[in-house]
Amino acid sequence: MKKNKGWVVILLVLALVVGLGVSCVDILNATTAKKDNGLILGLDLSGGVSITYKIVNENPSATDIADTIAKMEERAENYSTEYAVYQVGEDRITVEIPGVFDANAVLEELGSPGALYFIVEENAEGKDNYSYDADSEEDVPYKLNYSLEELIKNGSVILTGNDVVGAEAQYQQDQFGNVEPIVSLEFSKEAAKIFAEATEEAAKTRASIALYYNDHFISVPTVSNAITDGKCVITGSADYAEANELATFIRIGAINLKLEELESNVVGAQLGSEALSTSILAAGIGLALVMIFLIVFYRIPGVVASIGLAIYTFGTIVLIQMLDITLTLPGIAGIILGIGMAVDANVITFSRIREEIGQGHSPYAAIRDGYKKALSAILDGNVTTFIAAVILLVLGSGTVKGFAYTLIISIVLSLLTGVVISRYLSQALYAVGFKAEKYYGRQKERKTIDFLKHRGIYAVISLVVILAGVGGMVYYGSTTGKELNYGIEFAGGTSTTADFGKVYTIEQIEKEIVPFVSEITKDAAVQATTVDDSTSIVLKTRTLTLEERDALAAMLIEKFGVKEDTISSQSISSTISDEMRSDAILAVIVACVFMLIYIRIRFKDIRFATSAIVALVHDVLIVIAAYALIRISVGSTFIAVVLTILGYSINDTIVIFDRIRENIAGLEKPTPAQLYTIANESLTQTLGRSINTTVTTLITVTVLFILGVPAIREFSLPMIIGMIAGSYSSLFLATELWYELKVRIKSKEAEV
């Protein structure tokens, strides 16, 4: 690269940093000021709308309630991936949606029956089932001449939304050549026959078949020909968004239970107003420390990495805002993992550059070859994590999906900054004068460390920690009935609402009220939520006995002067539904399978894949052991923590395996002694990279732990433990297991 071209590249990159930085500052300012052009934050960071519905049906079954909650979860996902839907008492369902502060905007459609009915024009007696209503203000001004129950009973309702197997919003051209949004429906095989017969009969007299949805008519089309292919369309949508919303509701199906609004409130952030500001401060300090570390350790390449890290961070925030992704603590976990991968891509490359210089190559050749040789390790690590993220996005729901969105953005940007921008910037800096070896450093010859010598001890250490976790779960399970300290999100609990007569902030509640509540519950896991334009506070705790509820009420009356008639308590179900949990487990299993397949294909050795997956399982078990022994609350962030550790650990392991693959190339049938040497050499060669990547990632999470509010600490502590476990398994277990499998298993399928 010529000098002039180098200056152009440098100026363009700096302009990109400044542009993204200014946009990022604007977005963060708008976010803290709760303006429309800020980030959409989850209930934990920002608050939102809380709507409680009463079930009108008498004695609803548990199955109907579970089905209703599942369908309302799907509806809530139209607004945000970070919703909460849970049962309150025996006959109530509460829906909490972040980033929405107008309850009326979502109230009607969220809890509406949402049932679609196909009604023929005339009943068996030849009387009209519906008629034109000139006084109606609906878009389709028709009214029923009989009750819906009568129409169902006399057979005038030929099909319902449950007979629809597909509903998609599309565009079509009308008779005048105008493009209009429509909803395309496809019926089940049995329903298609019924619809064909009904349209054939209606076509004889050009009668209509009305589509009646959610207590009003949405279309009353005249039938001119029999429809025999089991498909039809709904016209009349104002725009594509309205058509898509209708298609979504039809796909989800009817809510079995009749619901009516009991109350709706705008609630404050569950973690308090300080949670966001302290998280931003912690992230800023953490990134600054990481940049200082990189510059001190890697010199000019460290400057390149710092600029790339700034582009990654600013770009991630801008993209999250542009794509309207709801940001919560799990989303922050995805960003942190992306920071680790963005730094790692640079660290891998810079370590290679130093190695090349150490072998006598010029800085120019070292930069060129360093990026080339580092590419396979960077791509394999990122692609493996990307595969997992896509699987989580497709199969997951709620928190898992929110995590996957931010992780995908993070991976793409970390690759862009770590591979493309950093490379051109490094070449540009060299071109403008930074050509001396002193700017890049030289890898000193390092004595090979015999990692494999004590592989049995490493395995025993891991086994002891895991068994300690199992022992802790058994002990606490037998003494408290809770193997893990399940939070309200997993186990449900009791929701107590009281009017305190004055406005409290979440921070004040945490300091002044929660300690007294914890004394009664003997549990530190207390979630507090404020209600906007009200002096009421909602306290969510573990499930309380009748005596504990009375004790809590008495304490609130005595300590805070709360009036007894303003205190109410209800049992609430877990906000993480069984379906959400099963989706998360399925997504993780499928992701691991696909990662295993990818590693098997890329490394041409099933033993690499097996070792990597075993290391992942080890890391998850270590994290669970920490939750069990330290009694960290297992809440909504638990899933995100586990997923983050999986992504972090697999990337760490892949880098080491990539070096083994490189070192073993050319050896047709390596002996056990050669494999032993190669394994130790590969671990030693990547040791500096492993340590530096772990240190830089831990800096960010540790600052978050130190400066964060209590709930942030409960999130960052297991992250720290998991990252240490991930680094440990990559260095002391994965490669050692690969060696054992390589030496002991001699199969054609497993050969390199």
N, C-alpha and C positions, 0 to 999 in steps of 0.2 A: 504494500500500500504506500502511495506517495504521500509526502508531507502535507501538501495542500488538501488532499482527499482525507487525510487523517484529521485535520482541523475541522473539516466539514462534518465528519462523523461525530466528533466530540461535541460540536455545537448542537447538532441535531439531537443527540442523546440528552444533553443538558436541557435543551428546550422541552424535550419530552418529560423530563423529571419535573421541571418547573410547571409545565402545563398540568400534568397529573396532580402535582402537589397542591396547586391553587384549587383545582376542582375538588380534591380530597378535603381541603380545609373548609371549603364552602359547604360540602356535604355534611361534614362533622358539625359545623356550626348550625346548619339547618336541623340536624338530627337532635342536638341538645336543646334547640329552641322549639322542637316539635313542629317544624314547618313541612310543607308538602314535598319539597325537593330534598328532604333528608332521607336517611336509611329507614326502611321499615323494620321496626324492632319487635321482638317477641314480647310476650306477657311478662317474662322475667326482667327484661330491660326497660320496657316502655309502658306496659299496661295495655288496656284495650277495652272491649265491650264484654260484659258478662250477662248472659240471658238465661233465666231459669224458667223452664216450662213445667206445667202441671199436667200429668197424664189424666185425661178425662175418663178413660175406660176404667170400669171397676175391676179390681183384682187382676191386673195385667200379669201375664206369665213372665217368668225370668227370661224365657227365650225371646218373647216379643220385645222386652226392654233391651236385651242385648242386641237384637236386630235393629231396633230403632237407633240405638247409640252408634252402631256401625254405619248406618246410612247417614246419620247426621254428621259423623266424622268425614264421610266422603263429601258431603255438602260443604262442610266447614273448610275443606281443603281448597275449594274454589276461591277462598279469600286468603288463605295462608297455609303453609305446611306446618306451622307451629301453633296448632289449636289444642284445646282440651275439651273433651266431652265426657261427663261422668254422671253417675246416678247420685241423687241426693235424697236420703230417706227412702220411702217405699214408692212414692208416686211423683217424683220430680227428676228432671234431667237438666243439668246446667251445661251451657256451651260458652266457652271463653275463646275469643278471637282477638289476636294482637293487631295493633295498628289500625283498628277501626274504632271510631269514637262516636259514631252515630248509630245507636241501637236500632232506630227505625229503618235504617238503610238495609239491614240484613234480617230484621225480625220476621217479616212476613214470609219471605221465601225460605228461610232456613228451617223453620219448624212447621211449614205448611205440609198438609198431607201429601201433596205432590203426586197424586194418582191420575193417570191418564185413562179415559174411557172412550170407546168408539160406540156411538149411539146411532141406530138406524132412525130414519125420519118418522116412520110410522110403526105403531105397535101391532100386535096380532089382530086387533079389532079395527085397524085402519085409521086410528086416531093419531094426530100429530104428537110426537114426544116433545117437541120444542117448537118455538115460534119466534118470529122477529119481534124485537122489543125496541120501539122507537124512543123510549125514555131511558134506555140503558146508556151509560157513559163508557161502557167497555168498548175496546177496539172492534170486537165482533159482537154486535148488539142482538144477541139472542137470549132467550130465557127458557128454562125447563118448564114443561107443563105438568110434570109429575115429579115427585121426589126421586132422588137418585136410587134410593132403596127399592122403590116401586119398579123403576126401570130395570134394575138388576134382576129383580124377582120375576118380571114378566118376559125376560129374555131380550129386551130391547138393547141392552148393553151386550154387544157381540164379542168384544175383546177389551182387555185392559192393558195398562203399561207393562204388566208382568208377562204379557205375551210377546213383548218386543225384545229381540235378542241383540239389536244394534240400533244406535241412534247417533247420527253424526251431523254436524253443521256443515253446510256446503253452499255454494252459489249455483244458481241456475238462471237461464234466460227466460223471461216471461213472454207472453204472446205479442208484446209490443217491442220486443228486442232489448228490454232493460234487464240488467243483471240484478237479481234479488237474492237475499239470504234465505235459505230454507233449512228445514230439518229433515233429513232422509232417514226413514224408518225401515227396519227389516224385521219380519215376524218369524217366529219359530215355525217349524214344518207343519205342525198341527194347526196353529193359528192361521197360517197362510191359506190352508184349505177353507177354513171358516170365512176368512176375509174374501176369498175368491167367490164363494157362494153368495155372500152378502152383496158384493159389488155387482155380480151378475144379475141379481134380482133387482137392485136399485137402478141399474142401467136401463132396464125395460121402460121405466117411467121417468127417467132422469131425476130420480130422487137423490137426496143428499145423505151422507153419513157424517155426522158431526164428531169433532174431536173436542172433548170436554176435559179440561185440565185444571186442577186446583180451584174448583168452584166457579169456573167461568169457561166460556167457549173460546177456543183459540183458532178454530177453523171449521167452516161448514161448507165443504166442497160438494158440488154436484157431480154425480157419477155418470159419465157418458159411456164408459166401457168397463168391462170386467177386468179386475186387476188380479192376474193369476200367478205373478212371480213372487208374491209375498213381500212386496215393497211398496211404500207410498211416501209422500212428502207432506210436510206441514209448511204452509206459507204464512205470511203475515208478520214476520219478525221485523222490527224497526231497523235492526242492523245485525251484523254478523255476531257481535258479542251477545246480543239477546238470543239469537238462534243457538249459539253454542251453550249458553246457560240452560236453555230449555232442553237441549239434547242431553246435557249432563244429568239433569234431574230425571229425565225419562229413563236414562241408562241405569241410574241408581235404583229406581223403582219407588214404589209407594211406601210411605211410612205406615206401618201396621197400626200404630196407636194414634189416637186423636190427642193432639197437644194444644194447650192454650197458654199464652204468656202469663206468667205469674209476676215476674219483675225483671227489669233490665237496668243495669248500672254500667257506668264507665268506671273501671277500676284502675288503680295506680300500679306502677311497676312492682312485681313481687320481690325484687332484690333492692328496691329503693332507688331514688334518684342519683345517689352517689355511685351506684354500681357501674353505670356507663362511663361517667367521668373518670373514676379511678381505673377502670379497664383501659380507657384511652391513654391516660397518663402512664400506666404500667407498660402498655404496649410501646409508647414513645420512648420511655426510659430503656426498656429492654432492647429495642431496635438500636438505639444509640450505643448501648454497651456492646452489642453484637458487632456493630460497624467498627467501633474502636478496637475490639479484639481482632477482627479481620485485618484491619489496616496495620496494626502493630505486628501481627504474626506473618502476614503475607505481603506487606509493603504495597507496591503498585497494584498487583492483582487484588489485594484487599480493598483498595479504592474502587476498582472495577466491580468487585462483589458488592460493595456498599451501595454503589449507584444502582446496580441491578436489583438489590434488595429494596431500595426506595421505589423503583419502578414497579416491582412486584406488589409492594404494600399499597401504594397509591392506586395502582391499576385494579387491584382486587376490590378495594372499597368503591371505586367508580363503577366497576362492572356489577357489583352487588346492587348498587343503587339503580343503575340503568335497567337491570333485569328484574327489578322489584322483588328481590329475594328477601325473605324475612330473616333477620339476623338475631340469633339467640346465643346462649352459651355454647351449645353444640356447634353452631356455625363458627364461633370464635375458635373452637377446637380444630375445625377444618382449616382455618386460616393459619393457625399455629403449625399444623402439620405441613402446610404449604411453605411456611417460612423455613422449616427444617429442610424441606426438599430443595428450596431455592438456594439456601446456603450450601447444601450438600453438593449440588451440581457444580458450584464454583470450587468448593473445597477439593472435590475429586480431580477437577481439571488442574487446579493450581499445584496440587501434590504431584500430578503427572509432569507439569512443567518443571518443577524442581528436580524430579527424577531425571528428566531428559538433560537438564543442565549438569546434573551430577555425573552423567555419563559422557560429558565432554561436548555436548551439542551447544551451539550458539543460542542466545535467548530467542532470536527470530525462529530458528528451527524448533526450539523447545515449545514455543507458543503454538506453532503450526501443528506439531505432532502431539502435543499435550491435549489439545482439544479433540484431535482425531481419535486418540487412544481412549480418551475418557468417555467418548460418545456412547459406546455400547453399554457401559455400566449405568450411565445416566438414563438412557432410553429404557433399558430393562427395568430399572427401579421405578421409573415414572409410569411406564406402560402397565406394569403389574398393579400398581396402586390405582391407576386409572380404570383398569378392568374392574377392580373391586368397587370403585366409586359408581360406575355405571350400573353394576348389578344392584347396588344398594339403592340407587335412584329408581330403578325399574321395579324392584320387588319390595322395597321398604315403604314406610309411611310415616307421617308425622316427623318426629325428631330425626329419624334416620334419613328421610328424604332431604330435610333441611341441611343436614351434615353433608350429604352427597353433593348437593348443589354447590356449596362453597368449596368443597374439596376438588371438584372438577375444575372450577375456575382457578383455584390455587395451582393445580398441576399444570394446566395449560400455560399460565403466566410464569410459573417457575421454570418451565422448559424454555419459554421464549426468552426470559432474562438470563438464564444460566447457560444456554447453548448459543443463542443467536446474538443477542445484544452484547453480552460479555465478550464474545469472540471478536466482534467488530471493534468494540471499544478497546480491547487489549491490543489489537493490531494497530489501531489509530494512535494510541499512546506511544507505542513503539516507534511509529512513523514520525511522530513529532519530536522525538528526542530521548525517550526513556528506553535506551538500548543496552545499558550496562547491566551486567549480571547482578550487581548489588541491589537493583530494583526488584529482583524476582527471587533471589535466594537460591541456594544449592542444597539439594538433599544430601546430607552426610550419610556415609555408609553406616548402616545400622546392623548391629549383630542380630542374627536371627534368634527370635525368642522361641523356646520350646513350649508352645501352648498345649500341644497334644499330650505332653508328658503326664500332666495331672488331670486328664479328661475325666477319669473316674471320680476324682474329688469334686470337680465342678458339677457333675451329675448328682452326686450325693447332696451337695449344698442346695441345689435346686429342689431335689426331692424332699429335703428336710423342711424347706420353706413352704412348699406346697402341702405337705402333710400337716404342718403346723396350722395352715389355713383350714384344712379339712377338720383337724381336731378342734379348732376354734368354732367352726360351724356346728360341729356335733355338740360341743359344750353349750353354746348359746342356744342351739335348737332345743336341747333338753331342759335348760334352765329358764329360758325366756320364751320359748316357742318360736323364735325368729333366728334362723341360721345366719342371716344377714340383717343389717339394720335397714330394713326396707322403709323407704320414705313413703309419703302419702301418695306419690305418683304410682307406686307399685302396689301398695297394700291398702289404699283407701284410708279413711280415718273419720274424724269428727270435725265438722265446720261449725264454729261458734261465731255468731254475729252479735255485736253490741254497739250501742250508741254511747260514745264516751263524752259527748257534750262539747268537745273541742277538737280542732283539727290536729292530727299528729302526722309527722312524716314517718316513712318506713324506718329511717335511722333512729328516730326517737322511740318508735315502737320496739325496735331491736334492743335498745338500751334500757328502756324504762318498764316495758310491759312483758316482753318475752321471758326475761329471767323468772318472773313470778309464775308465768304459765308453765315453764319448764319444771319448776319446783313441784307442781301438782302432777304433771304428766310423767316426771322422771325421765324426760327425753328432750334433748336439745333441738330436735327437728320440729320446729314450729314455723309455719308459713303465715305471714301476715300480709294482708292486702287492704289498701285504703279504698274508699268509694268516693269518687269525685263529687263535689258539691254536697258533701255530707260529712257528718262527724262520726259515721259508723266505721267500724273496723271488722274485718273478717279474719278470724284466727283458725287456721287449719292445723290439726294435731293428729297424732295417732288415734286410733279408735278408743274412746273413753267410756268407762263404765258409768252407770247412772250416778254412783257416788262421786266419781271424779267430775262429772258434769256439774253436779250440785256444788262441789268444792270450788270449781273454776268460777261459777256464777257468784258464789259468796265472796271470793277473792276480788273479782271485778267490782262488786258493790262496795266492799270495804276499802280497797286500796285506791280506786279511781272514781268512786262516786257514781258508778253506772247505775241507772235505774233498772230495777228487776224486769219491768215489762218490756224493756228493749232488748233483752238477751234471749236469743233463740239458738238451739243446737240441732244439727241434723247429721246423720251418718252419710258419708260420701263414699262412692266407689273409687277405685284407682283411676287416675287420669290417663294412664298408659293401659289401654285395653288389652285383653287377651289376644285379640287379632293383631294389634300393633306389635305385641311381644313376639307372637309367632312369625309375623312378617319379618321382624328384625333377625330372629334366629335363622329363618330360612334364607334371608338375604346373605347373612354371614357365611352360612354353609355353602351356598351356591358360589359366593365370591371366592371362598377358599378353594373350591373345586376348580374354578376357572383359572385361578392363579396357579394352581398345581399343574394344570394342563399347559398353560403358557410357559412356565419354567421348564417343564418336561420337553416342550418343543424347542425352546431356545437353547437349552443346555444339553439336549440329546442324552439326558441321563435322569431316569426317574428318581435316582438317589438324591440328586440335588433338590428336586421338588419335595420329596418326602422329608428331608432334613429341614427345609424351610418351613413347611407346614407344622412339623413337630415343634420347631422353635416358636412359631406363632401361638400354638396351643399352650406352650410353657408360659409365654408372656401373659396370656389371658388368665391363666391359673394363678400366677403371681399377683396380678392386679386384684383378682377375686379374694385371694388370701389377705391382701392388705385391707380390703373392704371388711373382711370378716374379723380380723384381729384388731384393727384400729377402730372398728365400728363406725366407719364413714357412712353417712346416709346414702343409701342406694336410691337415687332419684332419677329425674329425667336425663341428667347428664351422664349417668352410668353407661348407657348405651354408646354415647358419643366418645367417652373416654376409651372404652374397649375398642371401638372402631379406629380411633386415632392411633392407639398403640399397635393395632394390626398393620396399619399403613406405614407407620414409622419403622417398625421392626422388619417388615418384609423388604423395605428399601435398603436398610442397613445390611441385611443378609445378602441381598442380591449383589451389592457392590463387592463383597468379599468373594462370593462365588464367581463373579465375572473375572476377578484376578486369578482364581484357581484355574478357570477355563483357559485363560491366556497362557498361564505358566505350564499347563499340562499339554498344550497343543504341540503336536509333533511327536509325542511319545505314544507309540503304537500300543504297547502293552506295558504300562509302568508297573514296576514292582512295588510291593508294600513299602519298602524303604524309600523309594522315590516319591510315592504318594505322601508319606509322612513328612518328607522334606518340603515338598511343594505346598502342603497345607500350612506348615509353620512359616514358610517364606511369604506366602500370600497374606496370612494374618499379620505378619510383621510389616509388610509393605503397606497395608491399608490401615495400620494401627493409628497413625497420626490423623488420617482422615476421619476414622471412627471417633476418636477422642474429640477432635475439633468440632465435628458436626453435633455430637452429643452436648458439648459444652455450650455452643451457640444456641441450640434449641432450648436447653435447660435454663439459660439466662432469661429468656423471655417468659417462660412458665414460672420460674422462681420469683421474678419481679412481680408477676401477677399474683402469686401466692402471698408475698410480703405486703403489697399495697391494697389487695382486694378486700372486699367486704366478706363476712363469714361464708356466705354461699359460694363466692368465687374461690375461696380457699378450699372448700370441700370439693370443688371441681379441679383445681390445679394440683392439689396434693397427690391424688391417685395418678394424675398425668405424669408428675415427676417420678413417682415410683415405677410406673409403666415404662417410661423412657429409659430409665436406668436398667430395668429388666430386659428391655429390647436390646440395648447395647450389650448387656451381659450375655444374652443368648446368642447374639450374632458372633461374639468373640470366643465364647467358651463352650458353646453347645452345638450350634448348627454345623460348623466345619468339622468338629470332632465326630459328630454323628455321621456326617457324610463319609469321613475316612473309615469308620467302622463298617458302614454298609458297603463301601467300595471294596474293602479287603475281604469281608465275609460273604458278600453276595456276588456270585459269578454267574450272571445270566446275560444272554445276548441282548435282551431288551434293555438292560441297564447299562450296557457298555457305552462309553463315550464315542 
